[in-house]
Amino acid sequence: MMIDEKDTTAFRARMITATELAEMLHLSVDSVYRIVRKGGLPAYRTGRTIRFLASEVEAALAVNREHCETEDA
């Protein structure tokens, strides 16, 4: 999912659900939960649901991308 630069600030402040994140990453919801359990994504429990702060997801993905690029070098 591409984000317009003007919407970046609003996106980063946004809390998203596991379903929304799964759709954005083209994963199943179960895969998102599995990544959270393994410590790969920061998440917040609100009642019975798990939410993600978009800015933290973006940062975690960037770190993973850098790690993958380092391994390929």
Secondary structure, 3 states (H helix, E strand, C coil): CCCCHHHHHHHHCCEEEHHHHHHHHCCCHHHHHHHHHCCCCCCEEECCEEEEEHHHHHHHHHHHHHHHHHHHC
